[in-house]
Structures are given as C-alpha cells and as structure tokens.
C-alpha cells in the first residue's frame, strides 16, 4: 500500500512538472485587435472620442449604447488611431455636410451611411473591424471572434459607421474634438 502511495506521489510530481514546463514555454501573442488600447492614446485622441460619443449617439433608441458598449467602441477607435486609419485619405470636403446631417438624423439608417463609404474604405473596414466569424460555426448560429464587438456593431451600426467616417475625415483624429458642419 505504501509503495502504491509513493508511486502515485512520484507520478503526480512529474505530471505537475511537465505541465508547468509547458505553460512556461507556451507564450501567447498579445491581442492587438484594439491597437495599443484606448487608455494608451494621447489625451487629445481620447477627447475626440468623447465628443464623438456625445454627438453621434443621438437617436432616442441609441443614446445609451455608447455607454453600454463603451469598451467595444473605444477598442475600435483605438484600433483606427493606432493604424492611422489605414492611411485612408480624408473626404471631408466632399461629404462632411451630408455625413453630419445623416449621422444626426433620426430618420437616416445605417445603409445611407454605408453608401458614403468609398470602395477602399469598405475594404479597409471589413478587413480591420475586429469581429471575424469563427470557422466551424453552425449555419444560423454564427459565432464571432470578439462577439461583443459584433454585437455592438449590429446594435449601433449607424453610429459606428458614422464614427468611422468622421475619424477618417478628421484625418484620423487631427483635432481634439469631432468636427461637424452646423
């Protein structure tokens, strides 16, 4: 009986040692979906986001979505800032007035905002917004990497698209506040 207990103790000791060695050797890559992170952005960029969150989330059904999904929207904003909006050129001269009007309208839907995106901006958004569908998801029950990001996008799609275009058009946050046309 003593021999069995000693043998079990030795086996447990070796298994624990192997597991610890495995954990020590397996380094996980850092998650860069949120760029360098909202808290690591300069104060002017954080201020820009704060003014955008007030100005763009004005629809009566969505006024609190910016708080509900604060981490997700800050994540996307930080990613845009970190990547310098993919080097996309501002189109403020061509669309700022229309964009301001539609983003602050309770009647315009997300599709009208989506139609203001250039082909290059559509491609960049689809490739960079962090909510890719996980492979192997069953039909009708799709699961996404960063599911909360996907939920935030679906719940406040118009506002998210407005934030994206304003950020690009303000030269990826060249000012400490969102620039709307009044």
C-alpha positions, -999 to +999 in steps of 0.1 A: +000+000+000+029+023+009+045+015-025+013+025-044+011+058-025+048+066-032+044+057-068+013+079-072+031+108-055+060+105-079+038+103-110+018+134-097+051+152-092+063+145-127+029+154-143+028+187-124+064+195-135+056+188-172+025+210-171+045+238-156+072+235-182+045+235-209+029+267-196+063+284-192+073+276-228+040+285-245+038+323-249+006+337-263+008+365-288-007+398-274-041+407-287-037+438-309-074+440-320-077+472-301-045+487-314-024+499-285-056+503-264-078+533-257-061+542-224-027+545-242-040+570-267-030+607-262-054+628-243-064+647-275-075+615-292-094+604-261-111+638-260-121+634-297-138+601-290-157+616-260-171+644-281-179+620-309-197+597-285-220+626-275-226+640-309-232+608-328-253+587-304-283+610-306-311+587-318-336+582-289-333+544-292-295+545-291-285+573-266-271+549-241-255+525-265-222+544-263-221+537-226-234+501-229-207+492-255-181+517-243-153+492-243-161+479-278-164+514-293-132+526-276-115+494-289-124+502-325-115+538-321-081+529-306-075+505-334-083+532-360-059+556-343-031+531-339-033+521-375-037+558-387-070+547-403-051+525-427-037+556-444-071+564-459-074+599-472-100+624-458-130+630-479-143+658-456-147+683-484-169+661-504-191+645-477-188+663-443-221+683-446-241+652-458-224+630-433-232+654-404-268+657-415-274+620-419-255+610-387-275+633-366-309+625-383-333+601-366-346+592-400-314+581-418-305+545-413-271+528-414-274+518-451-274+555-461-241+560-441-227+528-456-233+542-491-210+572-483-180+548-478-156+546-508-147+511-521-113+514-504-130+524-470-154+494-473-125+470-479-105+485-450-135+484-426-143+448-434-106+437-431-100+456-399-131+457-377-123+430-351-153+406-353-144+379-378-167+349-379-152+318-363-147+289-387-169+259-380-199+279-367-232+263-375-255+278-400-278+303-383-257+304-351-226+322-362-200+329-335-175+357-339-141+364-326-148+392-302-185+386-301-192+417-281-176+438-310-200+421-334-230+428-311-220+464-307-217+467-345-252+452-351-269+472-323-254+506-332-243+501-368-252+536-380-234+553-351-203+530-355-202+537-393-205+575-386-177+573-360-156+555-386-161+581-413-157+611-391-125+597-377-112+591-413-124+626-425-109+643-395-075+630-407-076+602-382-080+625-352-060+656-360-082+676-337-093+671-300-130+672-309-152+658-337-157+684-365-193+686-376-208+711-400-236+731-385 
